[in-house]
Amino acid sequence: MSAGIGFVIFASRNGAMLVVAHAAGYSLVEMLGNEGAIAVGDAVSGDWHVVGDEPIHCRGSQYDAFFQGIWSSRDPPMSMARVVVGG
């Protein structure tokens, strides 16, 4: 894993979908359990280049997640997160 640090800039109302800003761009991350454990403003780490199941780390804890890709703009992943869960 090539982990990088990012910051959560959007979380859906139920905390299931996150948009993370990081050095490579913006990623849409779906939490697989523990929804709401990570919130806007939290520093997180993960392998942003993976598409699929991959852990995300926050405050010394590891959470199951599904990474859905990288975008150069925050708008596409934020729109997708809102559509998926009504965020």
MARTOR-272594 format. One record per atom (N, C-alpha, C, O): x, y, z; residue number from 1. Coordinates in steps of 0.05 Angstrom, whole numbers. Atoms other than C-alpha are relative to their C-alpha. Last residue first. Example, Ala and Ser with C-alpha at 12.3 -4.5 7.8 and 13.67 -1.06 7.14 Angstrom:
BEGIN
((-16,-24,-1),2),
((273,-21,143),2),
((-15,22,14),2),
((-5,44,18),2),
((18,-24,0),1),
((246,-90,156),1),
((18,24,0),1),
((39,24,13),1),
***
This chain:
BEGIN
((-16,-14,-18),87),
((-526,270,21),87),
((-2,29,4),87),
((12,40,20),87),
((16,-23,-5),86),
((-582,235,-14),86),
((13,20,19),86),
((0,34,34),86),
((13,2,-26),85),
((-545,170,-7),85),
((-17,24,7),85),
((-26,27,30),85),
((0,27,-11),84),
((-520,154,-77),84),
((-16,-2,26),84),
((-32,-20,30),84),
((19,16,15),83),
((-538,220,-109),83),
((-4,-27,13),83),
((-26,-37,16),83),
((27,-10,-6),82),
((-502,262,-57),82),
((-22,-17,-13),82),
((-43,-21,-2),82),
((6,6,-27),81),
((-439,220,-61),81),
((-28,8,8),81),
((-43,-6,21),81),
((5,29,-1),80),
((-439,223,-137),80),
((-8,-8,29),80),
((-26,-23,33),80),
((26,5,13),79),
((-445,299,-136),79),
((-8,-30,2),79),
((-31,-36,8),79),
((20,-11,-18),78),
((-388,304,-86),78),
((-28,-4,-11),78),
((-46,-11,4),78),
((5,18,-22),77),
((-345,257,-128),77),
((-21,10,20),77),
((-35,-6,32),77),
((11,26,7),76),
((-357,298,-191),76),
((-3,-19,24),76),
((-25,-31,27),76),
((29,0,8),75),
((-349,367,-159),75),
((-10,-28,-8),75),
((-32,-35,2),75),
((16,12,-22),74),
((-282,357,-122),74),
((-30,-3,-9),74),
((-44,-19,4),74),
((19,-20,-11),73),
((-242,367,-186),73),
((-16,-14,22),73),
((-22,-38,21),73),
((-15,-25,-3),72),
((-181,327,-208),72),
((-16,23,12),72),
((-5,43,21),72),
((8,-22,19),71),
((-218,262,-196),71),
((18,24,5),71),
((27,28,27),71),
((-12,-26,-4),70),
((-193,197,-164),70),
((-10,19,-21),70),
((-12,12,-45),70),
((-16,-14,21),69),
((-230,131,-158),69),
((10,27,8),69),
((4,37,30),69),
((14,-1,25),68),
((-284,93,-120),68),
((14,16,-22),68),
((2,20,-43),68),
((-10,-23,13),67),
((-248,70,-57),67),
((-10,0,-29),67),
((-8,-20,-43),67),
((-2,5,28),66),
((-289,20,-18),66),
((7,26,-14),66),
((-8,45,-14),66),
((11,-20,18),65),
((-279,22,57),65),
((2,-10,-29),65),
((17,-29,-35),65),
((4,12,26),64),
((-264,-21,118),64),
((-14,21,-18),64),
((-32,36,-10),64),
((28,5,7),63),
((-240,21,176),63),
((-1,-12,-28),63),
((15,-5,-45),63),
((3,8,28),62),
((-172,25,211),62),
((-29,-8,-5),62),
((-42,-21,12),62),
((18,23,6),61),
((-163,64,275),61),
((-1,-6,-30),61),
((3,12,-46),61),
((-11,25,-10),60),
((-104,108,297),60),
((-18,-25,-4),60),
((-11,-47,5),60),
((-4,-1,-30),59),
((-142,173,290),59),
((9,-27,11),59),
((-1,-35,32),59),
((6,-26,-12),58),
((-165,156,219),58),
((4,-2,30),58),
((-7,-21,43),58),
((-9,-4,-27),57),
((-144,101,171),57),
((-6,28,10),57),
((-4,47,-4),57),
((-6,-28,-4),56),
((-179,77,108),56),
((6,3,30),56),
((-6,-10,47),56),
((5,-13,-25),55),
((-177,4,89),55),
((6,30,-1),55),
((23,39,-16),55),
((-25,-9,-11),54),
((-183,-18,17),54),
((-6,13,27),54),
((-26,27,29),54),
((-2,3,-29),53),
((-238,-52,-23),53),
((28,7,9),53),
((48,-3,-1),53),
((10,24,-12),52),
((-240,-25,-94),52),
((3,0,30),52),
((7,21,42),52),
((29,0,5),51),
((-204,25,-138),51),
((-10,-27,11),51),
((-4,-48,-1),51),
((15,26,1),50),
((-135,36,-110),50),
((-29,6,-7),50),
((-41,25,3),50),
((-1,10,28),49),
((-97,100,-127),49),
((-14,-26,-3),49),
((-17,-36,-26),49),
((20,-14,17),48),
((-119,136,-62),48),
((0,-11,-29),48),
((-19,-6,-43),48),
((-13,2,27),47),
((-81,86,-19),47),
((-20,10,-20),47),
((-37,-5,-30),47),
((8,23,16),46),
((-107,109,49),46),
((16,0,-26),46),
((31,19,-32),46),
((-21,11,19),45),
((-97,160,103),45),
((-11,-25,-14),45),
((-27,-40,-3),45),
((2,28,5),44),
((-146,205,140),44),
((23,-9,-18),44),
((36,8,-31),44),
((-23,8,16),43),
((-145,274,172),43),
((-2,-31,-3),43),
((-6,-45,17),43),
((-18,21,-10),42),
((-214,291,197),42),
((22,-5,-20),42),
((18,-5,-44),42),
((-23,-12,-14),41),
((-244,358,174),41),
((20,-21,11),41),
((42,-13,18),41),
((-13,-22,15),40),
((-312,329,155),40),
((22,12,18),40),
((18,17,41),40),
((16,-24,6),39),
((-326,266,195),39),
((16,21,-15),39),
((40,19,-19),39),
((-18,-20,12),38),
((-302,194,203),38),
((-17,24,-9),38),
((-38,20,-21),38),
((-24,0,-16),37),
((-338,146,249),37),
((20,21,-9),37),
((37,30,6),37),
((0,-21,-19),36),
((-405,164,217),36),
((25,2,18),36),
((28,21,33),36),
((8,-25,12),35),
((-413,98,181),35),
((-2,21,22),35),
((-13,16,44),35),
((-11,-23,-15),34),
((-375,45,219),34),
((-7,26,-13),34),
((8,45,-10),34),
((3,3,-29),33),
((-392,-7,165),33),
((12,25,14),33),
((27,40,1),33),
((13,26,-1),32),
((-367,-7,94),32),
((-2,-8,29),32),
((13,-24,40),32),
((-6,14,-24),31),
((-351,67,86),31),
((-16,-27,0),31),
((-39,-27,-7),31),
((24,11,-13),30),
((-355,89,14),30),
((9,-15,25),30),
((25,-34,23),30),
((-4,24,-16),29),
((-297,133,-9),29),
((-26,-8,13),29),
((-39,9,26),29),
((25,8,-12),28),
((-299,184,-65),28),
((4,-27,14),28),
((14,-46,2),28),
((10,28,1),27),
((-230,211,-78),27),
((-27,-2,13),27),
((-33,11,33),27),
((23,4,-18),26),
((-204,281,-95),26),
((-10,-29,-4),26),
((-13,-38,-27),26),
((26,-11,9),25),
((-137,300,-125),25),
((-21,-4,21),25),
((-18,2,45),25),
((6,10,27),24),
((-69,265,-122),24),
((-26,11,-10),24),
((-32,7,-34),24),
((-19,-10,19),23),
((-44,306,-62),23),
((-6,-9,-28),23),
((2,6,-47),23),
((-27,10,-5),22),
((-107,293,-22),22),
((18,9,-22),22),
((9,22,-41),22),
((-19,-16,16),21),
((-179,318,-15),21),
((28,-10,8),21),
((34,-12,32),21),
((-26,-6,-13),20),
((-227,264,11),20),
((18,16,-19),20),
((21,7,-42),20),
((-17,-11,21),19),
((-301,258,-6),19),
((25,10,14),19),
((24,25,33),19),
((-19,-22,-6),18),
((-337,212,41),18),
((13,9,-25),18),
((18,-6,-43),18),
((-16,-9,23),17),
((-399,168,33),17),
((17,24,9),17),
((7,43,21),17),
((-8,23,16),16),
((-430,127,90),16),
((18,8,-23),16),
((35,-8,-32),16),
((-28,6,-3),15),
((-431,183,141),15),
((10,-23,-17),15),
((33,-31,-14),15),
((-3,25,-16),14),
((-507,182,147),14),
((29,-8,3),14),
((35,-28,16),14),
((14,-2,-25),13),
((-514,255,125),13),
((4,-25,18),13),
((6,-22,42),13),
((29,1,3),12),
((-461,247,71),12),
((-13,0,28),12),
((0,-4,48),12),
((11,25,-10),11),
((-391,269,89),11),
((-30,1,-4),11),
((-43,20,3),11),
((28,4,2),10),
((-352,323,51),10),
((-7,-28,12),10),
((8,-47,8),10),
((12,-26,6),9),
((-283,354,56),9),
((-30,-2,-2),9),
((-44,18,-3),9),
((28,3,7),8),
((-248,296,91),8),
((-12,27,-4),8),
((-13,44,14),8),
((19,-12,-19),7),
((-174,310,92),7),
((-28,-3,-11),7),
((-33,2,-34),7),
((20,-17,12),6),
((-119,269,60),6),
((-18,11,22),6),
((-16,4,45),6),
((17,-15,-18),5),
((-54,234,78),5),
((-20,16,-16),5),
((-13,28,-37),5),
((-3,-28,-1),4),
((-23,183,32),4),
((-20,13,18),4),
((-41,1,24),4),
((19,-18,-15),3),
((-14,109,36),3),
((8,29,-2),3),
((32,36,-2),3),
((-14,-25,1),2),
((24,69,-17),2),
((-18,21,12),2),
((-32,36,-2),2),
((17,-24,0),1),
((0,0,0),1),
((17,25,0),1),
((37,26,15),1),
***
